[in-house]
Amino acid sequence: MKTGPLSFGQQRLWFLHQFDPKDPSHNAGYAYRLRGALDVAALEAAFTAVVARHEALRTRFTAEDGEPRAVVEDPAPVAVELTEAESAGHAELVVAARANTPFDLTAEPPLRITVVRLGPADHVLCVVTHHINSDGWSFNVLRDEVAAHYAGQPLPEPPLQYGDVVAAAGDTQADPGWWVGQLAGAPDLELPTDRPRPAERTTEGGDVRFELTAELADAVRALAKQARCTPYMVLLAAYQVLLARHSGQPDFCVGTPAAGRGRPELERVVGYLSTTMVLRCDLSGDPAFSDLLRATRRTVLAGLAHPDVPFEQLVGALGVERDLSRTPLYQAMFALHTHGTVAEPLPGLDAEPFPFGWHSARTDLSLDLYEQP
């Protein structure tokens, strides 16, 4: 067992957890329905091997003299909870219960793995973590390596541990000057609501799921190619139009996750490396969509070209007054999630994404799009 400091991002999540330990809004994870002969013992062994490889998955948190510390536990067998469900609908309830149960970050590393048995060759795999020890990119690494171990394939040692990244960063702080220039004076986004905004926001929310047709997805890709940008930029521009029309505002900010993995050696690290990039949206003058798309491309590329600034540092540099009724800087989130090149999380099994059932809301509105193989 060893201890170490927390990253800026982890410190923020730790203090939020201290403020409300029963808040599951920073839980994260994924679920798949697996059809075929699942070897639960081999799956358990695979997770045990992968957790042993990555210290972040073995880390709990404590406070020493009022300061948070990361405590890395020694490798130990990982238990996979095995339960049963009578139907897919019942399995959705089981997965949602696991996804929305808060972690005690001080008691044990936040990792919860459940297999729901629907039949002899029909299971749902649910993996739940907390953002304090993982991010979306980490899930790709986790899926990749669990699949390799499940198939008995050897893997090279990880080039770095998350603690190495935190230690190397030390107490250095990026200069927020460029970001302050971009974001100073940005107004809050005021979307119309069906209920009064409470004095103190909660994270209770709901979700609406929908699927884009293959034709529409192809059209997005074609437009991106024509405009020399990415599907992410096309979809983000469309989201800005939606927000502007419903709010009546031409000026607002949107938060979007950035991987925070600009160096090759960070690509196989499991840990909370992602950051939130705050993008200022300007739809003044009712621009044509082609003009908005060009502006969005410039805004995104400019943001990526400047150093990540810890969110709390950016809020402080901007002098934003805290308002317990809303998140600072941005009230809408946008994310496009890709699942890497691994189409199936376990070899030899047919897999399809299964509803994760996570219903917490970190912002007023969040659009999460998932690109499936």
N, C-alpha and C positions, 0 to 999 in steps of 0.2 A: 504494500500500500504506500502511496506517495501523495503529496499535496502540492498544489500550485495555484497561481493567481487565475482570475477569470478574465476573459476578453471584455472589451467595452460592451459588446452585444450581450454577452452572458450576464454582465453586471446589471444591465437594464432588465433582463428577464428575471433575474434573482430578486430584484427589488419589487417588481410587479408581483411575483409569487409571494413575497413577504406581505405585501399589501392585501392580497386576497388568495390564500392558499387553496381555496376551493374552486378557483377559476380554471377551467380546462381549455381556455381559448388559445393557448400556445401548445396544446397537444398537436401532433402531426403523425402522419403515417400513410399506410395504404392497405388495400384489401384486394384479393383475387379469388375468384372461384376456380377451383382446380378439378378437372375431370380426368380420371385415370387412377392407377394404383399408387396411392401416396404412401411412402414409407415414413411414418411419423418419427421413428427412432433415428433414421438418417437425417431427417429435417432438423431434429433437435441437436444432433451432432454437428450439423452444418452451422447452425446458429451459434453453438458453443465455440466452434473454431473461429468464426468471424468476430464474435465479441472479444475473444482472446487477442485477436490481431489489432483491434482498435480500442485504445484507451478511453476515447470519448464515450463509448457504449458501456464502459464500466465505471463511470464517474457519477458520484453523488456530490452533494454540496452542503457546506456547513459555514458557520461564522466563527472567526477567531478575533477577539478584541473588537468586535463590531464589523469586521471586514469579511466579505465572503471568500471562501476558499473552495477549490475543486479537490475532491478526494478520489483518487483513482484506486479502485479495489483490485485485488489480485484476480487473475482468471479463475473462473469457477463454472461448473456445469450450468447451462441455461435451460430452464424449464419451459416447455411449451404446454400451455393449458389446452386440454382436449375436452370439448363439450359437444353436445348434439343439438340438432334443430329438426323440427318436423317439416319445415318448408323453407323456401328461399326467403319468404317474408319474415319468418321467425328468425332466420339467420341474420337478416338485416337488423333486427332489433338487438340481437346479441352483439353484433359488430358495433352498432351505435352506442350501446352501453359501455363497451370497452373504450371506444374513441372519446367518449365524453366524461370518463371518470378521471378526475385530477390525480396527479402524481404527488407524493410526498418527496420532494427533492432531497430532503435531509436523510431519509431513511434508507433509500436504495437507489441505484441508477435507474433512470426513467426509461424502461424498456418493457413492453408488454406484448407477448406473442400468443396468439390464440388460433387453434384450428377447430373449426365448427364442422362436425360430421353430418352431412345430409344423407349419405348413403355409402355403400361399400366403396364406390369409386367416384364419389362426389363430395368435395370438401371446400370450405372457405378458409383461406389463410388471412389473418388480420395481424398487422404489425403496427403498434402504437409507440411512439416516442414523444419526447418533448423537444421543442426547438432549442432549448439550452444546450443540447448535446448533438443536434443533427440539423440538417436542412434538406431541401429538395434534392440537391446534388448528392448528398450523402445516401439518400434512398436508392439512387441508381447504383452507387458503389455497393451498398448492402445487398440489393437484389442480385447484382452481378456475382458477388463473392459467395453468397449462399448457394446460388445455382452451381457454381464451380465446385464447392465442397460437397454438395449433394451428389454431384456426378463423379466425385473422387478425383477431380483435377487439381494438380498442385498450383499454388499461387506464389509469386515472389513476395518478399517481405514489404510492408508498406514503407515508402520512402521517408515519411514523416508521421509523427503523432500530432494530434491537435494541440497538446500541451507545448510541443516544440514551436508551433506557429505562434501561440500566445506569448511564449517566452521571448521569441525573436522580435515580436512587435514591441514588447516592453511598455514603457510609458510614453512612447512617441505619439504625437498627435498630428494628423494631417492638417494643412492650412485650409480653413473653411472659407477663405476669402472669395473664391470664385462662386461657390454655392450661395454665399450670402448675397452677392451681387445679383444672382439669378432669382432668388426667392424672396428678397426683402419686399415687404408690403403686399405680398400675395394674400388675397382674401380667403376666408373659409368658404367651402362649398356648401351652399344652402339648398339641398334637395327638398322637394315637397314631401311631407310625411303625413301619415294618417293619424298620428298621435303626437301630443306635445313632447318635445325633447325634455327628458328628465334632467334635474340639476346635476346628477352624477350618472354617467353612462354605465350600462351593464354590458356584458358580452353575450347575453342571450340573443340568439338570432335564429334564422331559418334559411333554408336554401331551396332554390328552384333549379332543377336539372333539365338540360335540353341538349340535343345533339344536332350539330350542323350537318347538312347533307353532304355527300361526297362532291356533288356538283358545286356547291357553295365553297367548300374547302379548296377545290381546284381553282375556282375563280379568284379566291384570295391569293393563292400562290401565283397565279398568272399575273394579277395586278402588281404583286410585289416584284416579280421579275421585270415587268414592263417599267416600273418606277425605280428600279435599281435599289430596292430596299428589301426588307424581310417581311414574312407574314406577320411577325410580331408587331412591326410598325404599322402595317395596314389595320390590324385589329385594334391596336391602341388608338389610332386616329379615329376609327369608327366609334370607339368607346367615348372619346372626347366629344364627338358630335352628340351622342346620346345624353351625356351629362350636361352639356351646354343647353340642349333643347329643354330638358326637364327642369334645370335650375334657372334658366334665363340669364346665366352668367357667361361672359366671354373669357373670363380670367379666373383660373383656379389651379390647384395642384393635384396630381395623381401620384400615389406611391407605387413603385414597382420593384420587385426583388431583383438584385444583381448577384451573380454567383460569388463574387469576391475571390476568384481563383485565377488570377492573371498569370500565375507562374505554373509551368508544367508539373512541378513536384507537388502541387496542391491538388491535382486532379483526382488522386486516389485517397485523399484524406477524408475521414469521417469526422464531422464536427460542425459547429455553427459558424460557418464562414460567410454565409450570405449577408447582404446588407440591403437596406431599403433605399433605393434611389428616388428622390423626390423630383418630379418633372413638372415644370410650370407650363400650363396649356394656354395658348393665346388664340382665341377664335374671334377676335375683334374684326369688324368689317365683314362678317359672314363669308369667310373664304370658300372658294370652290374646294371640293374634296382633294383634288390633285395638288392644290397649293397647301392645304393642311397637311397632306401626306409628306410633302417636301419639308415643311417646317418641323413635323414630328421626327423625320429622319435626322435633321440637323440637331434637334434638341437631344435625342437619344444618344447620338454619336458624341456630342459635346459632353454629355454627362459621363459617358463611359471613358472619355479621354482624361477626365479629372479624377484625382484620388478619392477613394472612399473616405467619408468623414463619419465617425460614430454619430448616431442619431441624436443622442443626448448633447453631444458637443455642438452639433448644428443648431439644435433648438436654443441652446444657450447663446451661441454667437448671434443668432437672429433676434434675441431678446423677446421671444414669444411668451406671452403671458399664459400661464397654465389655466386651462378651462376643463374642469372635471366632466363636462357634458360631452366632450368630443376629443378626438385625437389631435395632437398638434401638427401643424403644417399641411396635412392632407386628410381628407375624410373619405376618399375613394381609393381603392386598390385595384391594380390590374396585374395579372400574371398569366403567362403561357408556359405550361409545364410540358416537357418532353420526357419520354421514358427511355431515352437512350436507344441503343441498338438491340437490346435483349428483348425479343418479342414475348418470351415466356419466362416467368420467374423461376420455374423449376423444370429441368429437362425431363422429357418423357411424359409430360402432362399437358393437356390442353388447358389454356388459361384465358380468362377474360376478366377485366377489371370489375370489381364488385363495389356497390355503394359503401363508402366509408362511414357515412352517417354522422359526420362531425357537424354540429349545428351552432357553434360559437361564432360570434361576429366581432372582429377586431376594429372594424371601421363601419361607417354608415352603409357603405355598399362596396362589394368586392366582386370582380368578375374574374373567375379562374377558368381558364381554358386548358384542356388536356389533349395533346396530340397523341393519338394511338397508332401503333404500327399498322 
